[in-house]
Amino acid sequence: MGFGLSLWFKSSKEVLVIQMTTLYKYNPNENTFTESSDFDDKDLLKSYEESSYKWPIEGDKLRMTKSTISAYEWCPYQYFLTYVMGQRGEETEAMVRGTNVHNVVEYFWHKTDEVMSEVESLLNDDKTAMAKEKLKSLFPYPEEGYHHNEEVVIDQWFEWQWARLLVCHESDMVSSWKPVGNEVEVHAKTDVEYEGEMYPVHLKGYVDRIFSDGDGGYILMELKTGKWKEAPYKYSSMRLEMEFYKNMITLAQRDEFLPVTHWAWEYPYGQVNGGDGADWIIEETKTKSKYAQRSLEKKMKKLLKAHIEQDFPPVHKDTCSKWCRCQSVQCAWCDFVHICPAWKSDKFLIKEEVKK
């Protein structure tokens, strides 16, 4: 449990209002997924140790993740402050909710083997309600309860998994219901070109879940706890993220998860903050991967170039095109507005209010 500050809104008078919210963290697992990882490829771990977000100031090569690539695209200066300078923004309720839900879902998948034989037996006897209740009993519950609407997210997510289980059971494919990978740590090495020269880059990431497609291939699945919008930009950003994971698995020759035939994402809390509602999407990689791969390559080159040239300009609503996202949200939600060169001004008044 701790305290966090979040920028909640900017009024028409350009007053930034800061509210204090008590944050309740919950992890039923013995360790975090990073601590419990059994990744043991010595060559790739050595490459990871040689890499750095601060390259070329530190490290032998640049380290990239799907988060660093998207952060740079969002705002180069915010990326610079966060990853190069090590400045961290305030933890928000949405962040804690997301972490708590991911911890509970990871725990659930770790525990399913303990009840699956009984659940299958109940399903075979047409005792569907009892089977569902038995499976749902695996979810842990914090002593102090949930405080950030985690139960809403978890309940919707479980309903989707239950529906999948019923389909798998009817098709005699229950073995395909459980993931073959749960919070999978992946590392890879690659080279990125800049002005005719190749630069080594280390890639790292964690795939939430990997499922068998039932036909010799594998499905990458990402769980998201934010809002879902049925919009081209949302599909593009998700495909880029999934292509990053697919690319890593291929480069690392993780044969136990190859070939990647599909990718998918689920938004069980997709209605939050004006979203279009809870939804999940699955796509074949052969129809979507080609464009996503080209987009990923371009963005990796842009990030590498920024590090070589040490150029991380701030994005600002007065210097962007009129279609830029920062017109409405980008700068308003940034933790670094007060030190951003593009916003150096005395026109902002900071107020602090305690959220009751």
KEBAKOL-900138 format. One record per residue (C-alpha): residue number from 1; residue in three letters; chain; x, z, y. Coordinates in steps of 0.1 Angstrom, whole numbers. Layout:
N
+-----+-----+---+-------+-------+-------+
:   k :   r : c :     u :     w :     v :
+-----+-----+---+-------+-------+-------+
: NUM : ALA : A :     X :     Z :     Y :
...
+-----+-----+---+-------+-------+-------+
// end
This chain:
356
+-----+-----+---+-------+-------+-------+
:   k :   r : c :     u :     w :     v :
+-----+-----+---+-------+-------+-------+
:   1 : MET : A :     0 :     0 :     0 :
:   2 : GLY : A :    13 :    -8 :    35 :
:   3 : PHE : A :     4 :   -21 :    69 :
:   4 : GLY : A :     4 :   -56 :    82 :
:   5 : LEU : A :    -3 :   -73 :   115 :
:   6 : SER : A :   -23 :  -106 :   116 :
:   7 : LEU : A :   -31 :  -130 :   144 :
:   8 : TRP : A :   -68 :  -134 :   141 :
:   9 : PHE : A :   -79 :  -155 :   170 :
:  10 : LYS : A :   -70 :  -168 :   204 :
:  11 : SER : A :   -98 :  -166 :   230 :
:  12 : SER : A :  -106 :  -191 :   256 :
:  13 : LYS : A :   -86 :  -170 :   280 :
:  14 : GLU : A :   -55 :  -174 :   258 :
:  15 : VAL : A :   -54 :  -138 :   248 :
:  16 : LEU : A :   -38 :  -132 :   214 :
:  17 : VAL : A :   -56 :  -104 :   196 :
:  18 : ILE : A :   -37 :   -85 :   169 :
:  19 : GLN : A :   -55 :   -64 :   144 :
:  20 : MET : A :   -40 :   -39 :   120 :
:  21 : THR : A :   -53 :   -40 :    84 :
:  22 : THR : A :   -44 :   -17 :    56 :
:  23 : LEU : A :   -32 :   -38 :    27 :
:  24 : TYR : A :   -36 :   -28 :    -9 :
:  25 : LYS : A :   -12 :   -44 :   -34 :
:  26 : TYR : A :   -19 :   -44 :   -71 :
:  27 : ASN : A :     2 :   -56 :  -101 :
:  28 : PRO : A :    -9 :   -45 :  -136 :
:  29 : ASN : A :    21 :   -62 :  -152 :
:  30 : GLU : A :    52 :   -41 :  -160 :
:  31 : ASN : A :    73 :   -64 :  -138 :
:  32 : THR : A :    68 :   -92 :  -113 :
:  33 : PHE : A :    69 :  -127 :  -128 :
:  34 : THR : A :   103 :  -132 :  -112 :
:  35 : GLU : A :   117 :  -101 :  -129 :
:  36 : SER : A :   102 :  -108 :  -163 :
:  37 : SER : A :   114 :  -145 :  -164 :
:  38 : ASP : A :   134 :  -154 :  -195 :
:  39 : PHE : A :   150 :  -185 :  -179 :
:  40 : ASP : A :   186 :  -186 :  -194 :
:  41 : ASP : A :   200 :  -221 :  -187 :
:  42 : LYS : A :   235 :  -211 :  -176 :
:  43 : ASP : A :   243 :  -244 :  -160 :
:  44 : LEU : A :   212 :  -244 :  -139 :
:  45 : LEU : A :   215 :  -208 :  -130 :
:  46 : LYS : A :   250 :  -214 :  -118 :
:  47 : SER : A :   237 :  -243 :   -97 :
:  48 : TYR : A :   211 :  -220 :   -83 :
:  49 : GLU : A :   237 :  -194 :   -73 :
:  50 : GLU : A :   257 :  -221 :   -56 :
:  51 : SER : A :   227 :  -232 :   -35 :
:  52 : SER : A :   213 :  -218 :    -3 :
:  53 : TYR : A :   185 :  -222 :    21 :
:  54 : LYS : A :   212 :  -219 :    48 :
:  55 : TRP : A :   233 :  -248 :    37 :
:  56 : PRO : A :   257 :  -261 :    50 :
:  57 : ILE : A :   265 :  -228 :    68 :
:  58 : GLU : A :   263 :  -210 :    34 :
:  59 : GLY : A :   264 :  -223 :    -1 :
:  60 : ASP : A :   276 :  -255 :   -18 :
:  61 : LYS : A :   243 :  -273 :   -18 :
:  62 : LEU : A :   208 :  -271 :    -3 :
:  63 : ARG : A :   181 :  -252 :   -22 :
:  64 : MET : A :   146 :  -267 :   -20 :
:  65 : THR : A :   113 :  -254 :   -33 :
:  66 : LYS : A :    78 :  -268 :   -28 :
:  67 : SER : A :    73 :  -241 :    -1 :
:  68 : THR : A :   104 :  -251 :    19 :
:  69 : ILE : A :    94 :  -287 :    19 :
:  70 : SER : A :    58 :  -280 :    31 :
:  71 : ALA : A :    71 :  -254 :    56 :
:  72 : TYR : A :    94 :  -279 :    72 :
:  73 : GLU : A :    66 :  -305 :    74 :
:  74 : TRP : A :    44 :  -279 :    90 :
:  75 : CYS : A :    69 :  -270 :   117 :
:  76 : PRO : A :   107 :  -275 :   116 :
:  77 : TYR : A :   114 :  -246 :   139 :
:  78 : GLN : A :    92 :  -222 :   120 :
:  79 : TYR : A :   110 :  -233 :    88 :
:  80 : PHE : A :   143 :  -227 :   105 :
:  81 : LEU : A :   134 :  -191 :   116 :
:  82 : THR : A :   119 :  -183 :    82 :
:  83 : TYR : A :   145 :  -198 :    57 :
:  84 : VAL : A :   177 :  -203 :    77 :
:  85 : MET : A :   175 :  -172 :    99 :
:  86 : GLY : A :   157 :  -150 :    74 :
:  87 : GLN : A :   129 :  -140 :    98 :
:  88 : ARG : A :    96 :  -131 :    80 :
:  89 : GLY : A :    62 :  -132 :    94 :
:  90 : GLU : A :    37 :  -104 :    90 :
:  91 : GLU : A :    20 :  -100 :    57 :
:  92 : THR : A :   -16 :  -108 :    59 :
:  93 : GLU : A :   -47 :   -98 :    39 :
:  94 : ALA : A :   -50 :  -134 :    25 :
:  95 : MET : A :   -14 :  -132 :    12 :
:  96 : VAL : A :   -20 :   -99 :    -5 :
:  97 : ARG : A :   -53 :  -111 :   -20 :
:  98 : GLY : A :   -35 :  -141 :   -34 :
:  99 : THR : A :    -7 :  -121 :   -49 :
: 100 : ASN : A :   -31 :   -96 :   -64 :
: 101 : VAL : A :   -52 :  -123 :   -80 :
: 102 : HIS : A :   -22 :  -141 :   -94 :
: 103 : ASN : A :    -9 :  -108 :  -109 :
: 104 : VAL : A :   -43 :  -102 :  -126 :
: 105 : VAL : A :   -45 :  -137 :  -139 :
: 106 : GLU : A :   -10 :  -136 :  -153 :
: 107 : TYR : A :   -19 :  -103 :  -170 :
: 108 : PHE : A :   -51 :  -117 :  -185 :
: 109 : TRP : A :   -33 :  -146 :  -201 :
: 110 : HIS : A :    -6 :  -122 :  -215 :
: 111 : LYS : A :   -34 :  -102 :  -232 :
: 112 : THR : A :   -57 :  -128 :  -246 :
: 113 : ASP : A :   -40 :  -128 :  -281 :
: 114 : GLU : A :   -51 :   -92 :  -285 :
: 115 : VAL : A :   -88 :  -102 :  -286 :
: 116 : MET : A :   -90 :  -139 :  -295 :
: 117 : SER : A :   -97 :  -135 :  -332 :
: 118 : GLU : A :  -126 :  -111 :  -324 :
: 119 : VAL : A :  -139 :  -134 :  -297 :
: 120 : GLU : A :  -138 :  -164 :  -320 :
: 121 : SER : A :  -156 :  -145 :  -347 :
: 122 : LEU : A :  -183 :  -135 :  -323 :
: 123 : LEU : A :  -187 :  -171 :  -311 :
: 124 : ASN : A :  -189 :  -183 :  -347 :
: 125 : ASP : A :  -217 :  -157 :  -352 :
: 126 : ASP : A :  -235 :  -170 :  -321 :
: 127 : LYS : A :  -229 :  -137 :  -303 :
: 128 : THR : A :  -219 :  -154 :  -271 :
: 129 : ALA : A :  -227 :  -126 :  -247 :
: 130 : MET : A :  -207 :  -101 :  -267 :
: 131 : ALA : A :  -178 :  -126 :  -269 :
: 132 : LYS : A :  -178 :  -131 :  -232 :
: 133 : GLU : A :  -179 :   -94 :  -225 :
: 134 : LYS : A :  -150 :   -88 :  -249 :
: 135 : LEU : A :  -129 :  -114 :  -232 :
: 136 : LYS : A :  -137 :  -102 :  -197 :
: 137 : SER : A :  -128 :   -66 :  -207 :
: 138 : LEU : A :   -91 :   -77 :  -206 :
: 139 : PHE : A :   -92 :   -77 :  -168 :
: 140 : PRO : A :   -75 :   -45 :  -154 :
: 141 : TYR : A :   -90 :   -26 :  -125 :
: 142 : PRO : A :   -71 :    -6 :   -99 :
: 143 : GLU : A :   -80 :    30 :   -97 :
: 144 : GLU : A :   -87 :    27 :   -59 :
: 145 : GLY : A :  -107 :    -5 :   -65 :
: 146 : TYR : A :  -102 :   -39 :   -49 :
: 147 : HIS : A :  -102 :   -41 :   -11 :
: 148 : HIS : A :   -96 :   -78 :    -3 :
: 149 : ASN : A :  -124 :   -95 :   -22 :
: 150 : GLU : A :  -102 :  -101 :   -52 :
: 151 : GLU : A :  -131 :   -95 :   -76 :
: 152 : VAL : A :  -150 :  -124 :   -61 :
: 153 : VAL : A :  -121 :  -147 :   -68 :
: 154 : ILE : A :  -115 :  -133 :  -103 :
: 155 : ASP : A :  -151 :  -135 :  -113 :
: 156 : GLN : A :  -153 :  -172 :  -103 :
: 157 : TRP : A :  -120 :  -180 :  -120 :
: 158 : PHE : A :  -132 :  -163 :  -152 :
: 159 : GLU : A :  -164 :  -182 :  -153 :
: 160 : TRP : A :  -144 :  -214 :  -153 :
: 161 : GLN : A :  -122 :  -202 :  -181 :
: 162 : TRP : A :  -152 :  -191 :  -201 :
: 163 : ALA : A :  -168 :  -225 :  -197 :
: 164 : ARG : A :  -136 :  -241 :  -209 :
: 165 : LEU : A :  -134 :  -218 :  -239 :
: 166 : LEU : A :  -170 :  -228 :  -250 :
: 167 : VAL : A :  -161 :  -265 :  -248 :
: 168 : CYS : A :  -129 :  -259 :  -267 :
: 169 : HIS : A :  -148 :  -238 :  -294 :
: 170 : GLU : A :  -174 :  -265 :  -298 :
: 171 : SER : A :  -147 :  -291 :  -302 :
: 172 : ASP : A :  -127 :  -270 :  -326 :
: 173 : MET : A :   -98 :  -270 :  -301 :
: 174 : VAL : A :   -96 :  -233 :  -292 :
: 175 : SER : A :   -58 :  -235 :  -295 :
: 176 : SER : A :   -58 :  -257 :  -264 :
: 177 : TRP : A :   -76 :  -232 :  -243 :
: 178 : LYS : A :   -48 :  -208 :  -238 :
: 179 : PRO : A :   -18 :  -220 :  -217 :
: 180 : VAL : A :    15 :  -228 :  -234 :
: 181 : GLY : A :    33 :  -216 :  -202 :
: 182 : ASN : A :    24 :  -187 :  -180 :
: 183 : GLU : A :    42 :  -184 :  -147 :
: 184 : VAL : A :    70 :  -208 :  -159 :
: 185 : GLU : A :   103 :  -207 :  -140 :
: 186 : VAL : A :   118 :  -241 :  -136 :
: 187 : HIS : A :   152 :  -252 :  -121 :
: 188 : ALA : A :   166 :  -286 :  -117 :
: 189 : LYS : A :   195 :  -305 :  -101 :
: 190 : THR : A :   192 :  -338 :   -82 :
: 191 : ASP : A :   209 :  -358 :   -55 :
: 192 : VAL : A :   194 :  -369 :   -22 :
: 193 : GLU : A :   208 :  -398 :    -1 :
: 194 : TYR : A :   216 :  -396 :    35 :
: 195 : GLU : A :   233 :  -424 :    54 :
: 196 : GLY : A :   247 :  -439 :    22 :
: 197 : GLU : A :   261 :  -406 :     8 :
: 198 : MET : A :   246 :  -386 :   -20 :
: 199 : TYR : A :   242 :  -348 :   -16 :
: 200 : PRO : A :   235 :  -324 :   -44 :
: 201 : VAL : A :   203 :  -304 :   -41 :
: 202 : HIS : A :   190 :  -276 :   -63 :
: 203 : LEU : A :   153 :  -274 :   -70 :
: 204 : LYS : A :   134 :  -242 :   -80 :
: 205 : GLY : A :    98 :  -233 :   -86 :
: 206 : TYR : A :    73 :  -214 :  -107 :
: 207 : VAL : A :    44 :  -233 :  -123 :
: 208 : ASP : A :    13 :  -211 :  -125 :
: 209 : ARG : A :     1 :  -224 :  -159 :
: 210 : ILE : A :     9 :  -253 :  -182 :
: 211 : PHE : A :   -17 :  -263 :  -208 :
: 212 : SER : A :   -17 :  -287 :  -237 :
: 213 : ASP : A :   -39 :  -318 :  -232 :
: 214 : GLY : A :   -47 :  -318 :  -269 :
: 215 : ASP : A :   -31 :  -352 :  -274 :
: 216 : GLY : A :     6 :  -344 :  -272 :
: 217 : GLY : A :     9 :  -342 :  -234 :
: 218 : TYR : A :     7 :  -313 :  -209 :
: 219 : ILE : A :   -13 :  -303 :  -178 :
: 220 : LEU : A :     2 :  -285 :  -149 :
: 221 : MET : A :   -23 :  -261 :  -133 :
: 222 : GLU : A :   -20 :  -243 :   -99 :
: 223 : LEU : A :   -43 :  -215 :   -89 :
: 224 : LYS : A :   -50 :  -213 :   -51 :
: 225 : THR : A :   -69 :  -184 :   -34 :
: 226 : GLY : A :   -74 :  -201 :     0 :
: 227 : LYS : A :  -101 :  -225 :    12 :
: 228 : TRP : A :  -107 :  -259 :    -3 :
: 229 : LYS : A :  -115 :  -289 :    18 :
: 230 : GLU : A :  -127 :  -322 :     3 :
: 231 : ALA : A :  -104 :  -341 :    26 :
: 232 : PRO : A :   -76 :  -366 :    21 :
: 233 : TYR : A :   -50 :  -343 :    36 :
: 234 : LYS : A :   -58 :  -316 :    11 :
: 235 : TYR : A :   -55 :  -340 :   -19 :
: 236 : SER : A :   -22 :  -353 :    -5 :
: 237 : SER : A :    -7 :  -319 :    -1 :
: 238 : MET : A :   -17 :  -308 :   -36 :
: 239 : ARG : A :    -4 :  -340 :   -52 :
: 240 : LEU : A :    29 :  -335 :   -34 :
: 241 : GLU : A :    31 :  -300 :   -48 :
: 242 : MET : A :    23 :  -311 :   -83 :
: 243 : GLU : A :    47 :  -340 :   -81 :
: 244 : PHE : A :    75 :  -315 :   -71 :
: 245 : TYR : A :    68 :  -295 :  -103 :
: 246 : LYS : A :    65 :  -326 :  -125 :
: 247 : ASN : A :    97 :  -339 :  -111 :
: 248 : MET : A :   116 :  -307 :  -118 :
: 249 : ILE : A :   103 :  -305 :  -153 :
: 250 : THR : A :   114 :  -341 :  -159 :
: 251 : LEU : A :   149 :  -337 :  -143 :
: 252 : ALA : A :   155 :  -304 :  -162 :
: 253 : GLN : A :   145 :  -322 :  -195 :
: 254 : ARG : A :   121 :  -294 :  -204 :
: 255 : ASP : A :   109 :  -312 :  -235 :
: 256 : GLU : A :    85 :  -284 :  -244 :
: 257 : PHE : A :    64 :  -294 :  -214 :
: 258 : LEU : A :    68 :  -332 :  -216 :
: 259 : PRO : A :    52 :  -356 :  -210 :
: 260 : VAL : A :    32 :  -343 :  -181 :
: 261 : THR : A :     0 :  -363 :  -184 :
: 262 : HIS : A :   -22 :  -345 :  -159 :
: 263 : TRP : A :   -21 :  -321 :  -131 :
: 264 : ALA : A :   -49 :  -298 :  -118 :
: 265 : TRP : A :   -56 :  -272 :   -92 :
: 266 : GLU : A :   -84 :  -246 :   -90 :
: 267 : TYR : A :   -98 :  -230 :   -58 :
: 268 : PRO : A :  -121 :  -201 :   -70 :
: 269 : TYR : A :  -124 :  -188 :   -34 :
: 270 : GLY : A :  -126 :  -223 :   -18 :
: 271 : GLN : A :  -155 :  -212 :     5 :
: 272 : VAL : A :  -134 :  -188 :    25 :
: 273 : ASN : A :  -128 :  -196 :    62 :
: 274 : GLY : A :  -153 :  -224 :    63 :
: 275 : GLY : A :  -141 :  -241 :    32 :
: 276 : ASP : A :  -162 :  -265 :    12 :
: 277 : GLY : A :  -167 :  -241 :   -17 :
: 278 : ALA : A :  -152 :  -231 :   -50 :
: 279 : ASP : A :  -139 :  -261 :   -69 :
: 280 : TRP : A :  -113 :  -273 :   -94 :
: 281 : ILE : A :   -97 :  -308 :   -97 :
: 282 : ILE : A :   -79 :  -325 :  -126 :
: 283 : GLU : A :   -61 :  -359 :  -123 :
: 284 : GLU : A :   -41 :  -381 :  -145 :
: 285 : THR : A :    -5 :  -384 :  -133 :
: 286 : LYS : A :    -2 :  -421 :  -142 :
: 287 : THR : A :   -28 :  -429 :  -115 :
: 288 : LYS : A :   -15 :  -405 :   -87 :
: 289 : SER : A :    21 :  -398 :   -94 :
: 290 : LYS : A :    37 :  -430 :   -80 :
: 291 : TYR : A :    26 :  -425 :   -44 :
: 292 : ALA : A :    32 :  -388 :   -45 :
: 293 : GLN : A :    67 :  -394 :   -58 :
: 294 : ARG : A :    76 :  -417 :   -29 :
: 295 : SER : A :    61 :  -392 :    -5 :
: 296 : LEU : A :    82 :  -364 :   -20 :
: 297 : GLU : A :   114 :  -384 :   -18 :
: 298 : LYS : A :   108 :  -391 :    19 :
: 299 : LYS : A :   102 :  -354 :    27 :
: 300 : MET : A :   132 :  -343 :     7 :
: 301 : LYS : A :   154 :  -367 :    27 :
: 302 : LYS : A :   139 :  -354 :    60 :
: 303 : LEU : A :   147 :  -318 :    51 :
: 304 : LEU : A :   182 :  -327 :    40 :
: 305 : LYS : A :   188 :  -346 :    72 :
: 306 : ALA : A :   176 :  -317 :    93 :
: 307 : HIS : A :   202 :  -294 :    76 :
: 308 : ILE : A :   230 :  -319 :    80 :
: 309 : GLU : A :   222 :  -324 :   117 :
: 310 : GLN : A :   211 :  -288 :   122 :
: 311 : ASP : A :   181 :  -301 :   140 :
: 312 : PHE : A :   149 :  -281 :   137 :
: 313 : PRO : A :   127 :  -288 :   168 :
: 314 : PRO : A :    96 :  -268 :   174 :
: 315 : VAL : A :    62 :  -285 :   171 :
: 316 : HIS : A :    40 :  -279 :   202 :
: 317 : LYS : A :     5 :  -290 :   210 :
: 318 : ASP : A :    16 :  -306 :   243 :
: 319 : THR : A :    43 :  -327 :   227 :
: 320 : CYS : A :    25 :  -338 :   195 :
: 321 : SER : A :     1 :  -367 :   191 :
: 322 : LYS : A :   -35 :  -359 :   197 :
: 323 : TRP : A :   -42 :  -361 :   160 :
: 324 : CYS : A :   -17 :  -333 :   151 :
: 325 : ARG : A :   -31 :  -303 :   133 :
: 326 : CYS : A :   -14 :  -279 :   157 :
: 327 : GLN : A :   -40 :  -288 :   183 :
: 328 : SER : A :   -63 :  -264 :   166 :
: 329 : VAL : A :   -44 :  -242 :   141 :
: 330 : GLN : A :    -7 :  -247 :   138 :
: 331 : CYS : A :     6 :  -227 :   168 :
: 332 : ALA : A :   -24 :  -203 :   170 :
: 333 : TRP : A :   -15 :  -188 :   136 :
: 334 : CYS : A :    23 :  -188 :   140 :
: 335 : ASP : A :    41 :  -154 :   139 :
: 336 : PHE : A :    69 :  -168 :   161 :
: 337 : VAL : A :    50 :  -180 :   191 :
: 338 : HIS : A :    66 :  -153 :   212 :
: 339 : ILE : A :   101 :  -165 :   206 :
: 340 : CYS : A :    94 :  -202 :   202 :
: 341 : PRO : A :   111 :  -224 :   229 :
: 342 : ALA : A :    81 :  -246 :   231 :
: 343 : TRP : A :    59 :  -216 :   241 :
: 344 : LYS : A :    82 :  -197 :   264 :
: 345 : SER : A :    57 :  -186 :   290 :
: 346 : ASP : A :    42 :  -155 :   305 :
: 347 : LYS : A :     6 :  -168 :   302 :
: 348 : PHE : A :     0 :  -149 :   269 :
: 349 : LEU : A :   -12 :  -114 :   270 :
: 350 : ILE : A :    -8 :   -94 :   237 :
: 351 : LYS : A :   -34 :   -69 :   228 :
: 352 : GLU : A :   -34 :   -46 :   197 :
: 353 : GLU : A :   -66 :   -35 :   181 :
: 354 : VAL : A :   -71 :   -14 :   150 :
: 355 : LYS : A :   -94 :   -30 :   125 :
: 356 : LYS : A :  -119 :    -4 :   115 :
+-----+-----+---+-------+-------+-------+
// end
